[in-house]
Amino acid sequence: MKTTFSLALRFAQNGAKRIPMSLVVALAVTFLHLNAAALDVNLGTANNFAVLAGSTVTSASTTTINGGDVGLSPGTSITGPITINPSYTTHVADGVALQAQNDLTTAYNQAAGLALTATLTGTDLGGLTLTPGVYFFSSSAQLTGKLTLNGEGLADPVFVFQIGSTLTTAPGSSVVTINDGDSSTPGISVFWQVGSSATLGTGTAFEGNILALTSITADTGATVLDGRLLARKGAVTLDGNNIMAPPAEVIGGGGGGGGNVPDTGSTLLLLGFGVATLFAFKALSAWQRSGSLIAGGPVHPAI
């Protein structure tokens, strides 16, 4: 990024009499900003589910589901008292659930492949305050107490947790988002990519979407605000929980998607710089043509 920005400045300096410095700098800064943001994790049709499992869905006591369907594929058994508020329903071993599982696999791999912001292996998430980014655990992740996610006023702050094996929360733990530009759905772009299984301890107040390779267990009274419990291969086991899924995101469409995950890749930057350079050369060419039409006017040399 520094090299590309230097090239932009050099280009501006060499052509300072031809193209306003402010134009080149503005274009460069715009595309540098674009490079600092990667697209949100795209759940595809899994967005439509509050709970999705591979083998079974069970609930030991009444669990209430808001904002999404309950799905299962390839398993066929959903048991226990589960209240799904209208207009949502269940999809068991049908094409809808199968497609959602396929999309979940894609999203899981996408989340796992994002460039890291920081490594937190061996660090308890309790007591931490984190800003938007991608946080990596090579093995298990533990939450004891309160984790604060500071959205820094961004419209769609994205937090991704890449966890090598298990995610476990102690009883009474919580995930809290602050300074979120869209406070109506604070957990909508929080993603927990879990390499095996996740367990939410009794009374945990959780936020975000859990994408687990194997299974998810929500102990008695655990709640999920603006999130989903999505298990690829195993079971989702519930016990008197309240799960509220956020509206499905439109990736890149504002209010969800197109969020602010730092990206060390250069694809967007290279594309943006190419467009900026093309625009600048076109402006220069037009200026040269207009100058040559003035009687006695000089023909300006090309860069």
N, C-alpha and C positions, 0 to 999 in steps of 0.2 A: 504494500500500500504506500509506503514512503517513497519508493522508487517511482511509482506511477504519478504520485502527486508532484514530485520533483520535475518529471517530464512535463507535466501540465504547466508548471511555473516557468520552465525554460522556454516552452512554446510561447507562453504569454510574453516573456521578456523579449524574445527574438522578434516577435511581431507586435510589439507594443504600439507602434505607430499605425498598425493596420487593424488590429482587433482590440477592443477595450479589455484591459486586464480584468475588470470586474466580471465580464462575461465568462471568461475562461475559468476564473476562480470559482464563480457561482456554480458553473457546470461541474467542475471537479468536486466541490464540496457536496453537491447534490448526490453524485454517484458514489462518493465515499460513504455517505450516509446510507445509501441503499445497500452497500456492501456490509454494513454493520448489522443488517437484519436478514435473517433467513426465514423462509416460510415456516409457518406453524406446522406442527405434526398433523397430518391429514388422516382423520379417522374414517373417512368415507362413509359408508352406510352404517358403520358401527356407531356413528354419532346418534343414530336413532334409538339406541338402547341405553337404559340405565344399568342393566345387568345382562351380561352375556357370558355363557360358560360353554365348555366343551363336553363335559361328561354329565354332570347333574347340577341342579339348583335346588337347595333345600333351605327351609327356615324353621327353626325350633319354636319360635313364637312370632306373633304377627309383625311382619315387616311391611312398611308402606313405601311404595314406589311412586315418585312424581317425575314427570318430564320425559319419560322414555319407556320403551318396551322392555320386556324380559325375554331373552332369547337363549336357545340351546341348540348346539349342533357340534358333533353328530349324535350326542346323547338324546334321550327321549324322556327323562324323568324330572319333572318339577313337582316338588312335594312341600307340604307345610303351608301354614296360613300366610299368604302374600296378597296384599291389597294393592292393586294397580289402578291408579286414578285415571278416569277417562281423559282423553280419548286413546289411551295406550292399551296394549294388549300383549299376548305372548306369541312367540314364534318358536315352534319345536320341530327340529329336524326338517325344516322346509327350506325352500330356495332363498327366502329372505334371511334366515339365520345363517345359512351357508355362506351367502355373499358377505354378510357382516363379519363372519369369521375370517374370510379371505382378506377383507379390508383391514381387519385388526392385525393380521399377520404382516401386511404391508406397512402399517403404521408402526408396529412394534420394531420392525427392522429399520424404518426411517429414524425413529427416536434413538435407537442404539447406534446409528451411524453418524450422529451429529458431532461436530467438533467441540471439544471440551472448553469450558470456562475455568473449571477448577476441579481438583481431585479431593474428595472428602473421605476417602477410605479410613476407617477406624475412628471417625469423628461422629459423636452423637449429634443428631440434628437439633435436639432440644436446646433452647437458649440461643440459637443462631438467628441472625437476620440476614437474608440473602437478597440480592438484586437479580433481575432477569438474566438467565444464562443456563448453561448445561453443566450439571454437577455429577461427578462420576464416583462410584463406589466399586472397587474391584471385586468385593465379596458382598457381605451383608450390610444393610443400613438399619440403624436403630433411631427411633424417635422417643425420647423421654422428656415430657414437658411440652413447651410451646415452641414451634418453628414459625418465624415471621417471614413472610415473603413481601418485600418492598417493591411495588410496581413502579416506583419513581415517577408517577403521574402519566405513564405511557397509556395509550388507548387500549393496547392489547399486549401487555407484558407476558412473555413466554418463559416458563420455568420447566426444564426437563431434568429429571433425575434418572441417571443410568445406573442400575443396581445389578451387580453381578449375580447375586443369589437371592437372599430373602430381604423383605421389608417387614419390620415389626414395630408396632407402636405400643408403648406401655399404657396401662389403664389411665384414663383421664387426660391423655395427651391431646394436642391440638395443632392444627395448621391454620394460620391466620394470614390473610392478605391485607396489606395496607397500601395507601397511595396508588390505588388502581384507577386509571382514567375512566374505566367503565365499571363503577362500583356495583352495578346491578347483577353482574355475573363474575365474581372475583376469582373463581377457580377454573374458569372456562379454558384457559390455556396453561394449566399446570398438568404435567404428564409424568407419571411414575412408571418407567419401563423396568420391570422386575424379572430377573433371570430365572427365578423359580416360583416361589409363592409369597404372598403377602398376608399378614395378619394384623387386623386393626383391633387393638385391645379394648376391653370393656369401657364404654363411655367415651371413646375417642371421638373428637370432633374434627373430621378430616375434610380436606379440600383437594380437588383435582381428580384426574382420570388415571386409574390404575390399569396398566397394560401388563398382565402377568403371563409368563409362559405356561405355568401350570395352574395353580389354584389361588383362590382368595377366600379368606375367612374374616367375617365381621362379627366380633364377639358382642355380647349382650349390650344393647343400647348404643352401639357405635353409630355415628351419623356421617353421611357424605354429602357435603354441600357443594353444588355446582361441580359435580364429578360423576364418574361412572366406575363400575366394577366390571372389568373385561378380562376374562380368563380364556386363554387360547385352547388349552388341552384338558384341564382338570375341572374341578367343581368350584362353584361359588356357594359358600355356606353362610347362612344368615341367622340372626337371632334377635328379633325385636328391633330392627334397624329402621332408620329413616333415610332414604336415598333420594336426592333431588338432582336430576340431570339438567344441565343447562341446555339452552336451545342449540340445535345443530349449527356448527360453524360453517361459514362460507369462506374457504381459504383465499386470502388475498382480498377479501371484500369488506374489511373494516368491521369492528365490533367482534372480532374473532378471525383468526387467520392473518397471514402477513405480519406476524408479530416480531418481537425483538430479541431473537436468539443470536448472540454474537457468532459470527461465521468467519473462520480464518481462510476460507476459500476465496478465489479471485474471479470466479465466473462472472458475477454481477458487475464487479468493478471493471473488468476488461471490456465487457459489453458496453457498459456505460461510458467508459473513456473513449471507445471507438465511435459511439454516437456523438459524443461531445466534439471529438476531433473533426468528424465529418461536417458537423454543423459549423464549426469554426472555419474550415476550408471553404465551405459554400459562402459564408459571409465575406470572407476575404476576396473570393472570386468576383462576387457581385460588386464589391467596393472597387476592385481593380477596373472592372468594366466601366463603372460610372466615372472613374477618374480619367480613363483614357478618352472619354467623350468630351471632356472639357478642352476647349481650344488651347493649345500649347501646354496642356497639362501633362505631367510626367507619367510614364508608364511604370507602375510600381513593380519592383522585382518580386518574384515568387519566393516563398520560404525555402 
